[in-house]
């Protein structure tokens, strides 16, 4: 018997990224593996479980582009780039992606490095930069996986 009363398909994975010690830029991956401590290959694995995964919407890049700020995908520090805007989800909301279940923990705070891209970017994206999640059910997420909002 499932713990969830329903699941609503809300979008898809557009890109997957990890941070590595070897590269200063984000590394694109076709698949990422997650366990309860985060993304297995990521340099931030097991550093802060509440902030294990950063999810960013394509809408953040569109907003920046509308103000003539051009950022390559991955430039906002995300692990999951999605075609759904999750920024209004409350802490505790759950997403099923691939074989994983993620729980939203908090909105992303602004990082100083965003002003290095453009001085207006922190103010522009203060509510639209990303959202953090932790892993509730380990597994893998692939490019183009569907995203389901779970109702508990």
N, C-alpha and C positions, 0 to 999 in steps of 0.2 A: 504494500500500500504506500502510495506517495504522500509525502508531507505537504505537497503543493496542491492547491485547489485548482490552479490554472497556470498556463504559461502563454504569454503573448509574444509573437515574433515581432521585434521592434527594429531589427536592422541586421547588418553584416559587418564582419571584420574587414576593414579596408587595407590595413598594414599592421605588421607586428615588428617591434623593435626591442633590442636589449642594449644595455650598456656593458662594455667590457673594459678591463684594465688596459688592454692593448690598444684600444682606439679611443680617440677623443670624441668622435662622432658616434651617433647611434648606428647599430648594426641591424640591418633588415633581415628578418627570418621568415621562412614559409610556415614554420611550426615552432611553438614554444611549449616546453613542459613545465608544469607547475605542481608544487606540493604545498603543504601547509605553511612553508617558510617563504614562499614566493616563486619567482621564475628561476629555475635551476641554473641556467647559464649566466644570469645577470650578475653584475658586480655588486649589486645591492641585496642580493639573496641573503635572507636571514638577518637583516639589519634592523628592520622595523616592520613587523608583521602587519600592523594597521595601515601601512603605506607601501605594501608589497607591489602593487600594480597601479600604474597611472593610466587612466583611460581618458582619451581626448577625442572630441568630435571633429569631423571634417568642417563643421560650422565655425570652429575657432579659426581655422586657416582661411575660410571664406571671409570672416569678419576682418582679419588682418589684411587680406588682399583688397578688401573694399576701401581700405585706408592707405593703399599703395605700399603696404608692408608685405614683402614677399619672403616667406619662410619655407624651406624644404620640409616635407613631411618628416617627422621625427624631431624637428627642431624645437618643439615645445617640451621635449623630454618624455613623451609618452611611450608606454609599452604597447598599448592597444589603440590604434586609430580606427574609429568606427563611423559609420554613416548615420548614426542616431545621436541625438543630443541628450545625454544623461544628466545634465547639470541640475535639473530640478528634482532628481531622485533624492530621497531622504536617506540618512544613515540607517543601515539595516535592510535596505532594499536589496534584493538578490537577483543576479543575472546568471542564466545558464548559457555558457558559450563552449562549444565543442563538448568535451566530456567533463568540463569543470563547472563548478558553481562558485561565483564570486559574490561577496557581500560588500556593498558600498560602506565606507567608513567615514569619509570626510571630503569636503571640497578641497581642491588643491590651493595652496597659498602661493603667492607670487615669489619667484626666485629672482635674485639680483641679475642673473645672466640674461634675462629677457630684455633688460634695458641696454645690454650690449648689442642686441639685434636691432632695436629701435627704441629710443627714449620714451616713445608714446605707448609701447606695447604693454607694459605692466598695467597702466590705467585702462587701456582698451580691453584687455582680457581678464580684468580682476575677478569677474564672475563667470568667465568662459574659457578658462585655461585647461581645466581637467578635473577629474574626480578620482579619489583613491579608493582602492578595494583590497580586500584580503581574500585568501583562498579558503573556502569552506569544504570543497570537494576537489581533490587533486585530479590531474589528468592532462590533456593537451588541448591547445587551441591552434587552429589552422587558419590561414588566409581564406577569406570568404565564408568562414563558419557563420551560421545564423546566431543571432543574439536573442534570447528569450528573457523577458521580464517575468519573474516568478511571483505568484500571489500565494502567500502562506496562510 
